[in-house]
Amino acid sequence: MTPEQRLLLRHAILLQLAAAAPMSLPPATLLHGVTLAGFHLDDSQLHNELAYLAGKHLLAITPSALSPGLPRALLTADGRDYLEAEHLL
């Protein structure tokens, strides 16, 4: 994946989370969304991208309220600020 494609992928993830805010989304939903956006990832590739974005404080990985073993991703204030600064929101 080129750096430009990776940027578009990360934007697609953050925009999905922005659309769902203030709710969080499970990785399976995010994977479905990026597939619809034209990206072909496996679970580990998505996990790596989510970990990267979490490391940048653009999203947070939180446990599900009903099943704590199932993670969910949530857009952070820094993530919203990033999208606004990039004129994506």
N, CA, C and O atoms as a printed pandas DataFrame, in Angstrom:
     atom_number atom_name residue_name chain_id  residue_number  x_coord  y_coord  z_coord
0              1         N          MET        A               1    0.855   -1.166    0.000
1              2        CA          MET        A               1    0.000    0.000    0.000
2              3         C          MET        A               1    0.908    1.239    0.000
3              4         O          MET        A               1    1.874    1.323    0.759
4              5         N          THR        A               2    0.574    2.181   -0.860
5              6        CA          THR        A               2    1.369    3.398   -0.927
6              7         C          THR        A               2    1.037    4.309    0.262
7              8         O          THR        A               2   -0.006    4.136    0.894
8              9         N          PRO        A               3    1.900    5.264    0.570
9             10        CA          PRO        A               3    1.576    6.200    1.652
10            11         C          PRO        A               3    0.268    6.948    1.409
11            12         O          PRO        A               3   -0.469    7.230    2.354
12            13         N          GLU        A               4   -0.021    7.267    0.165
13            14        CA          GLU        A               4   -1.270    7.969   -0.154
14            15         C          GLU        A               4   -2.484    7.078    0.102
15            16         O          GLU        A               4   -3.505    7.540    0.612
16            17         N          GLN        A               5   -2.367    5.801   -0.255
17            18        CA          GLN        A               5   -3.460    4.862    0.000
18            19         C          GLN        A               5   -3.662    4.659    1.502
19            20         O          GLN        A               5   -4.796    4.567    1.973
20            21         N          ARG        A               6   -2.559    4.589    2.250
21            22        CA          ARG        A               6   -2.656    4.416    3.696
22            23         C          ARG        A               6   -3.344    5.630    4.327
23            24         O          ARG        A               6   -4.142    5.475    5.251
24            25         N          LEU        A               7   -3.043    6.831    3.837
25            26        CA          LEU        A               7   -3.701    8.043    4.335
26            27         C          LEU        A               7   -5.200    7.981    4.072
27            28         O          LEU        A               7   -6.001    8.294    4.953
28            29         N          LEU        A               8   -5.582    7.578    2.861
29            30        CA          LEU        A               8   -7.005    7.467    2.535
30            31         C          LEU        A               8   -7.692    6.410    3.392
31            32         O          LEU        A               8   -8.833    6.597    3.816
32            33         N          LEU        A               9   -7.004    5.304    3.648
33            34        CA          LEU        A               9   -7.543    4.266    4.523
34            35         C          LEU        A               9   -7.781    4.812    5.920
35            36         O          LEU        A               9   -8.845    4.595    6.500
36            37         N          ARG        A              10   -6.815    5.509    6.456
37            38        CA          ARG        A              10   -6.958    6.073    7.804
38            39         C          ARG        A              10   -8.071    7.102    7.845
39            40         O          ARG        A              10   -8.807    7.180    8.828
40            41         N          HIS        A              11   -8.202    7.886    6.796
41            42        CA          HIS        A              11   -9.320    8.830    6.731
42            43         C          HIS        A              11  -10.645    8.081    6.716
43            44         O          HIS        A              11  -11.589    8.490    7.391
44            45         N          ALA        A              12  -10.730    6.993    5.958
45            46        CA          ALA        A              12  -11.963    6.206    5.889
46            47         C          ALA        A              12  -12.348    5.669    7.260
47            48         O          ALA        A              12  -13.523    5.679    7.625
48            49         N          ILE        A              13  -11.368    5.204    8.017
49            50        CA          ILE        A              13  -11.641    4.690    9.364
50            51         C          ILE        A              13  -12.152    5.813   10.261
51            52         O          ILE        A              13  -13.168    5.661   10.939
52            53         N          LEU        A              14  -11.447    6.934   10.262
53            54        CA          LEU        A              14  -11.838    8.044   11.131
54            55         C          LEU        A              14  -13.198    8.614   10.735
55            56         O          LEU        A              14  -13.986    8.992   11.602
56            57         N          LEU        A              15  -13.477    8.679    9.444
57            58        CA          LEU        A              15  -14.772    9.204    9.008
58            59         C          LEU        A              15  -15.922    8.279    9.396
59            60         O          LEU        A              15  -17.015    8.752    9.706
60            61         N          GLN        A              16  -15.689    6.964    9.383
61            62        CA          GLN        A              16  -16.721    6.033    9.856
62            63         C          GLN        A              16  -17.023    6.282   11.330
63            64         O          GLN        A              16  -18.178    6.293   11.756
64            65         N          LEU        A              17  -15.955    6.480   12.092
65            66        CA          LEU        A              17  -16.143    6.724   13.524
66            67         C          LEU        A              17  -16.827    8.058   13.770
67            68         O          LEU        A              17  -17.635    8.179   14.691
68            69         N          ALA        A              18  -16.513    9.057   12.962
69            70        CA          ALA        A              18  -17.170   10.358   13.100
70            71         C          ALA        A              18  -18.659   10.234   12.803
71            72         O          ALA        A              18  -19.484   10.847   13.480
72            73         N          ALA        A              19  -19.001    9.441   11.792
73            74        CA          ALA        A              19  -20.411    9.256   11.441
74            75         C          ALA        A              19  -21.170    8.534   12.545
75            76         O          ALA        A              19  -22.365    8.763   12.731
76            77         N          ALA        A              20  -20.491    7.672   13.271
77            78        CA          ALA        A              20  -21.139    6.904   14.344
78            79         C          ALA        A              20  -21.147    7.639   15.676
79            80         O          ALA        A              20  -21.899    7.274   16.580
80            81         N          ALA        A              21  -20.320    8.670   15.806
81            82        CA          ALA        A              21  -20.170    9.375   17.095
82            83         C          ALA        A              21  -21.520    9.864   17.598
83            84         O          ALA        A              21  -22.334   10.338   16.804
84            85         N          PRO        A              22  -21.772    9.763   18.874
85            86        CA          PRO        A              22  -20.847    9.449   19.956
86            87         C          PRO        A              22  -20.723    7.953   20.256
87            88         O          PRO        A              22  -20.145    7.567   21.272
88            89         N          MET        A              23  -21.260    7.122   19.381
89            90        CA          MET        A              23  -21.177    5.679   19.578
90            91         C          MET        A              23  -19.826    5.165   19.089
91            92         O          MET        A              23  -19.130    5.838   18.329
92            93         N          SER        A              24  -19.470    3.976   19.532
93            94        CA          SER        A              24  -18.260    3.315   19.060
94            95         C          SER        A              24  -18.653    2.219   18.075
95            96         O          SER        A              24  -19.821    1.840   17.983
96            97         N          LEU        A              25  -17.664    1.717   17.342
97            98        CA          LEU        A              25  -17.922    0.664   16.362
98            99         C          LEU        A              25  -16.983   -0.520   16.596
99           100         O          LEU        A              25  -15.831   -0.333   16.988
100          101         N          PRO        A              26  -17.474   -1.739   16.355
101          102        CA          PRO        A              26  -16.598   -2.905   16.457
102          103         C          PRO        A              26  -15.707   -2.988   15.215
103          104         O          PRO        A              26  -16.062   -2.460   14.162
104          105         N          PRO        A              27  -14.564   -3.641   15.333
105          106        CA          PRO        A              27  -13.664   -3.774   14.184
106          107         C          PRO        A              27  -14.327   -4.398   12.953
107          108         O          PRO        A              27  -14.003   -4.021   11.827
108          109         N          ALA        A              28  -15.239   -5.333   13.147
109          110        CA          ALA        A              28  -15.891   -5.969   11.993
110          111         C          ALA        A              28  -16.668   -4.949   11.166
111          112         O          ALA        A              28  -16.681   -5.028    9.938
112          113         N          THR        A              29  -17.307   -4.006   11.823
113          114        CA          THR        A              29  -18.040   -2.960   11.113
114          115         C          THR        A              29  -17.071   -2.048   10.371
115          116         O          THR        A              29  -17.320   -1.662    9.229
116          117         N          LEU        A              30  -15.965   -1.708   11.027
117          118        CA          LEU        A              30  -14.952   -0.876   10.367
118          119         C          LEU        A              30  -14.358   -1.601    9.162
119          120         O          LEU        A              30  -14.115   -0.987    8.123
120          121         N          LEU        A              31  -14.125   -2.903    9.299
121          122        CA          LEU        A              31  -13.581   -3.678    8.193
122          123         C          LEU        A              31  -14.550   -3.683    7.014
123          124         O          LEU        A              31  -14.139   -3.555    5.861
124          125         N          HIS        A              32  -15.823   -3.832    7.313
125          126        CA          HIS        A              32  -16.839   -3.798    6.254
126          127         C          HIS        A              32  -16.834   -2.432    5.570
127          128         O          HIS        A              32  -16.910   -2.352    4.344
128          129         N          GLY        A              33  -16.746   -1.365    6.351
129          130        CA          GLY        A              33  -16.739   -0.014    5.795
130          131         C          GLY        A              33  -15.537    0.257    4.905
131          132         O          GLY        A              33  -15.682    0.839    3.830
132          133         N          VAL        A              34  -14.349   -0.158    5.341
133          134        CA          VAL        A              34  -13.171    0.096    4.501
134          135         C          VAL        A              34  -13.194   -0.783    3.250
135          136         O          VAL        A              34  -12.642   -0.407    2.216
136          137         N          THR        A              35  -13.830   -1.950    3.342
137          138        CA          THR        A              35  -13.996   -2.785    2.152
138          139         C          THR        A              35  -14.900   -2.081    1.151
139          140         O          THR        A              35  -14.611   -2.071   -0.046
140          141         N          LEU        A              36  -15.987   -1.496    1.629
141          142        CA          LEU        A              36  -16.881   -0.735    0.752
142          143         C          LEU        A              36  -16.174    0.478    0.156
143          144         O          LEU        A              36  -16.518    0.923   -0.939
144          145         N          ALA        A              37  -15.192    1.011    0.870
145          146        CA          ALA        A              37  -14.421    2.156    0.380
146          147         C          ALA        A              37  -13.343    1.723   -0.619
147          148         O          ALA        A              37  -12.634    2.567   -1.167
148          149         N          GLY        A              38  -13.216    0.426   -0.855
149          150        CA          GLY        A              38  -12.290   -0.058   -1.867
150          151         C          GLY        A              38  -10.985   -0.621   -1.353
151          152         O          GLY        A              38  -10.085   -0.905   -2.143
152          153         N          PHE        A              39  -10.858   -0.790   -0.041
153          154        CA          PHE        A              39   -9.637   -1.346    0.543
154          155         C          PHE        A              39   -9.839   -2.823    0.846
155          156         O          PHE        A              39  -10.935   -3.248    1.211
156          157         N          HIS        A              40   -8.780   -3.595    0.693
157          158        CA          HIS        A              40   -8.841   -5.029    0.959
158          159         C          HIS        A              40   -7.847   -5.344    2.069
159          160         O          HIS        A              40   -6.646   -5.481    1.832
160          161         N          LEU        A              41   -8.375   -5.457    3.287
161          162        CA          LEU        A              41   -7.556   -5.719    4.464
162          163         C          LEU        A              41   -7.991   -7.011    5.128
163          164         O          LEU        A              41   -9.136   -7.440    4.990
164          165         N          ASP        A              42   -7.068   -7.625    5.848
165          166        CA          ASP        A              42   -7.463   -8.723    6.721
166          167         C          ASP        A              42   -7.552   -8.157    8.143
167          168         O          ASP        A              42   -7.248   -6.987    8.378
168          169         N          ASP        A              43   -7.967   -8.995    9.073
169          170        CA          ASP        A              43   -8.162   -8.543   10.453
170          171         C          ASP        A              43   -6.886   -7.968   11.062
171          172         O          ASP        A              43   -6.928   -6.963   11.771
172          173         N          SER        A              44   -5.755   -8.608   10.782
173          174        CA          SER        A              44   -4.505   -8.126   11.389
174          175         C          SER        A              44   -4.081   -6.775   10.817
175          176         O          SER        A              44   -3.546   -5.939   11.545
176          177         N          GLN        A              45   -4.312   -6.555    9.538
177          178        CA          GLN        A              45   -3.981   -5.251    8.946
178          179         C          GLN        A              45   -4.860   -4.159    9.549
179          180         O          GLN        A              45   -4.378   -3.070    9.860
180          181         N          LEU        A              46   -6.157   -4.453    9.715
181          182        CA          LEU        A              46   -7.036   -3.471   10.340
182          183         C          LEU        A              46   -6.592   -3.213   11.774
183          184         O          LEU        A              46   -6.543   -2.063   12.212
184          185         N          HIS        A              47   -6.271   -4.273   12.505
185          186        CA          HIS        A              47   -5.804   -4.119   13.881
186          187         C          HIS        A              47   -4.582   -3.207   13.935
187          188         O          HIS        A              47   -4.487   -2.349   14.812
188          189         N          ASN        A              48   -3.648   -3.387   13.004
189          190        CA          ASN        A              48   -2.449   -2.544   12.975
190          191         C          ASN        A              48   -2.794   -1.081   12.725
191          192         O          ASN        A              48   -2.205   -0.193   13.341
192          193         N          GLU        A              49   -3.739   -0.822   11.833
193          194        CA          GLU        A              49   -4.140    0.563   11.556
194          195         C          GLU        A              49   -4.858    1.179   12.760
195          196         O          GLU        A              49   -4.640    2.344   13.094
196          197         N          LEU        A              50   -5.715    0.382   13.407
197          198        CA          LEU        A              50   -6.400    0.888   14.599
198          199         C          LEU        A              50   -5.400    1.182   15.710
199          200         O          LEU        A              50   -5.522    2.192   16.405
200          201         N          ALA        A              51   -4.416    0.309   15.881
201          202        CA          ALA        A              51   -3.389    0.530   16.900
202          203         C          ALA        A              51   -2.589    1.795   16.588
203          204         O          ALA        A              51   -2.273    2.568   17.493
204          205         N          TYR        A              52   -2.267    2.007   15.327
205          206        CA          TYR        A              52   -1.535    3.213   14.939
206          207         C          TYR        A              52   -2.349    4.469   15.265
207          208         O          TYR        A              52   -1.837    5.411   15.870
208          209         N          LEU        A              53   -3.613    4.470   14.859
209          210        CA          LEU        A              53   -4.471    5.642   15.107
210          211         C          LEU        A              53   -4.706    5.845   16.604
211          212         O          LEU        A              53   -4.803    6.983   17.063
212          213         N          ALA        A              54   -4.798    4.764   17.363
213          214        CA          ALA        A              54   -4.931    4.886   18.820
214          215         C          ALA        A              54   -3.651    5.459   19.417
215          216         O          ALA        A              54   -3.705    6.265   20.345
216          217         N          GLY        A              55   -2.509    5.050   18.894
217          218        CA          GLY        A              55   -1.235    5.579   19.363
218          219         C          GLY        A              55   -1.087    7.068   19.109
219          220         O          GLY        A              55   -0.397    7.771   19.848
220          221         N          LYS        A              56   -1.744    7.542   18.054
221          222        CA          LYS        A              56   -1.755    8.972   17.740
222          223         C          LYS        A              56   -2.877    9.711   18.482
223          224         O          LYS        A              56   -3.050   10.917   18.304
224          225         N          HIS        A              57   -3.636    8.989   19.310
225          226        CA          HIS        A              57   -4.750    9.530   20.097
226          227         C          HIS        A              57   -5.892   10.042   19.222
227          228         O          HIS        A              57   -6.647   10.921   19.637
228          229         N          LEU        A              58   -6.018    9.495   18.009
229          230        CA          LEU        A              58   -7.108    9.890   17.125
230          231         C          LEU        A              58   -8.350    9.032   17.336
231          232         O          LEU        A              58   -9.459    9.434   16.986
232          233         N          LEU        A              59   -8.156    7.851   17.909
233          234        CA          LEU        A              59   -9.267    7.003   18.312
234          235         C          LEU        A              59   -8.868    6.267   19.583
235          236         O          LEU        A              59   -7.691    6.174   19.932
236          237         N          ALA        A              60   -9.874    5.752   20.257
237          238        CA          ALA        A              60   -9.640    4.971   21.479
238          239         C          ALA        A              60  -10.252    3.592   21.279
239          240         O          ALA        A              60  -11.330    3.455   20.700
240          241         N          ILE        A              61   -9.557    2.581   21.761
241          242        CA          ILE        A              61  -10.084    1.219   21.751
242          243         C          ILE        A              61  -10.658    0.957   23.137
243          244         O          ILE        A              61   -9.944    1.021   24.138
244          245         N          THR        A              62  -11.953    0.663   23.187
245          246        CA          THR        A              62  -12.639    0.453   24.455
246          247         C          THR        A              62  -13.332   -0.910   24.439
247          248         O          THR        A              62  -13.682   -1.411   23.371
248          249         N          PRO        A              63  -13.531   -1.509   25.603
249          250        CA          PRO        A              63  -14.262   -2.787   25.637
250          251         C          PRO        A              63  -15.759   -2.556   25.460
251          252         O          PRO        A              63  -16.291   -1.513   25.839
252          253         N          SER        A              64  -16.412   -3.528   24.890
253          254        CA          SER        A              64  -17.863   -3.483   24.750
254          255         C          SER        A              64  -18.498   -3.545   26.138
255          256         O          SER        A              64  -18.014   -4.260   27.015
256          257         N          ALA        A              65  -19.569   -2.804   26.330
257          258        CA          ALA        A              65  -20.266   -2.799   27.621
258          259         C          ALA        A              65  -20.889   -4.167   27.920
259          260         O          ALA        A              65  -20.916   -4.592   29.075
260          261         N          LEU        A              66  -21.382   -4.850   26.908
261          262        CA          LEU        A              66  -22.042   -6.134   27.119
262          263         C          LEU        A              66  -21.088   -7.312   27.089
263          264         O          LEU        A              66  -21.318   -8.324   27.751
264          265         N          SER        A              67  -20.017   -7.180   26.320
265          266        CA          SER        A              67  -19.025   -8.255   26.206
266          267         C          SER        A              67  -17.635   -7.634   26.264
267          268         O          SER        A              67  -17.060   -7.311   25.224
268          269         N          PRO        A              68  -17.085   -7.464   27.469
269          270        CA          PRO        A              68  -15.807   -6.762   27.623
270          271         C          PRO        A              68  -14.651   -7.343   26.814
271          272         O          PRO        A              68  -13.655   -6.654   26.589
272          273         N          GLY        A              69  -14.762   -8.587   26.375
273          274        CA          GLY        A              69  -13.712   -9.174   25.563
274          275         C          GLY        A              69  -13.737   -8.706   24.108
275          276         O          GLY        A              69  -12.810   -8.979   23.346
276          277         N          LEU        A              70  -14.795   -8.006   23.731
277          278        CA          LEU        A              70  -14.924   -7.526   22.357
278          279         C          LEU        A              70  -14.581   -6.037   22.297
279          280         O          LEU        A              70  -15.270   -5.222   22.911
280          281         N          PRO        A              71  -13.533   -5.676   21.570
281          282        CA          PRO        A              71  -13.144   -4.261   21.508
282          283         C          PRO        A              71  -14.038   -3.459   20.577
283          284         O          PRO        A              71  -14.677   -3.997   19.672
284          285         N          ARG        A              72  -14.062   -2.168   20.826
285          286        CA          ARG        A              72  -14.778   -1.217   19.978
286          287         C          ARG        A              72  -13.875   -0.011   19.803
287          288         O          ARG        A              72  -13.048    0.276   20.669
288          289         N          ALA        A              73  -14.024    0.691   18.704
289          290        CA          ALA        A              73  -13.227    1.888   18.435
290          291         C          ALA        A              73  -14.123    3.112   18.545
291          292         O          ALA        A              73  -15.277    3.099   18.116
292          293         N          LEU        A              74  -13.572    4.164   19.124
293          294        CA          LEU        A              74  -14.308    5.395   19.384
294          295         C          LEU        A              74  -13.449    6.579   18.941
295          296         O          LEU        A              74  -12.269    6.651   19.283
296          297         N          LEU        A              75  -14.031    7.499   18.187
297          298        CA          LEU        A              75  -13.321    8.704   17.777
298          299         C          LEU        A              75  -13.065    9.579   18.995
299          300         O          LEU        A              75  -13.970    9.806   19.798
300          301         N          THR        A              76  -11.849   10.068   19.137
301          302        CA          THR        A              76  -11.508   10.959   20.251
302          303         C          THR        A              76  -11.662   12.410   19.815
303          304         O          THR        A              76  -11.881   12.698   18.638
304          305         N          ALA        A              77  -11.544   13.315   20.773
305          306        CA          ALA        A              77  -11.578   14.745   20.456
306          307         C          ALA        A              77  -10.425   15.103   19.516
307          308         O          ALA        A              77  -10.594   15.917   18.607
308          309         N          ASP        A              78   -9.254   14.498   19.732
309          310        CA          ASP        A              78   -8.123   14.737   18.833
310          311         C          ASP        A              78   -8.435   14.249   17.415
311          312         O          ASP        A              78   -8.036   14.875   16.433
312          313         N          GLY        A              79   -9.142   13.140   17.322
313          314        CA          GLY        A              79   -9.533   12.622   16.013
314          315         C          GLY        A              79  -10.483   13.558   15.297
315          316         O          GLY        A              79  -10.338   13.803   14.099
316          317         N          ARG        A              80  -11.461   14.084   16.029
317          318        CA          ARG        A              80  -12.403   15.043   15.441
318          319         C          ARG        A              80  -11.666   16.311   15.033
319          320         O          ARG        A              80  -11.911   16.854   13.956
320          321         N          ASP        A              81  -10.768   16.781   15.883
321          322        CA          ASP        A              81   -9.981   17.977   15.546
322          323         C          ASP        A              81   -9.160   17.753   14.284
323          324         O          ASP        A              81   -9.060   18.641   13.437
324          325         N          TYR        A              82   -8.565   16.551   14.158
325          326        CA          TYR        A              82   -7.785   16.238   12.960
326          327         C          TYR        A              82   -8.663   16.301   11.714
327          328         O          TYR        A              82   -8.296   16.927   10.720
328          329         N          LEU        A              83   -9.819   15.653   11.773
329          330        CA          LEU        A              83  -10.717   15.653   10.607
330          331         C          LEU        A              83  -11.169   17.068   10.241
331          332         O          LEU        A              83  -11.263   17.409    9.062
332          333         N          GLU        A              84  -11.447   17.883   11.250
333          334        CA          GLU        A              84  -11.838   19.255   10.986
334          335         C          GLU        A              84  -10.684   20.057   10.395
335          336         O          GLU        A              84  -10.897   20.855    9.482
336          337         N          ALA        A              85   -9.478   19.863   10.891
337          338        CA          ALA        A              85   -8.307   20.578   10.374
338          339         C          ALA        A              85   -8.028   20.193    8.916
339          340         O          ALA        A              85   -7.526   21.008    8.142
340          341         N          GLU        A              86   -8.353   18.962    8.551
341          342        CA          GLU        A              86   -8.158   18.487    7.183
342          343         C          GLU        A              86   -9.369   18.795    6.295
343          344         O          GLU        A              86   -9.399   18.416    5.124
344          345         N          HIS        A              87  -10.365   19.485    6.861
345          346        CA          HIS        A              87  -11.607   19.850    6.152
346          347         C          HIS        A              87  -12.366   18.618    5.659
347          348         O          HIS        A              87  -12.964   18.620    4.583
348          349         N          LEU        A              88  -12.321   17.577    6.472
349          350        CA          LEU        A              88  -13.045   16.350    6.150
350          351         C          LEU        A              88  -14.391   16.271    6.867
351          352         O          LEU        A              88  -15.209   15.405    6.559
352          353         N          LEU        A              89  -14.616   17.157    7.804
353          354        CA          LEU        A              89  -15.907   17.248    8.497
354          355         C          LEU        A              89  -16.515   18.599    8.242
355          356         O          LEU        A              89  -17.606   18.888    8.734
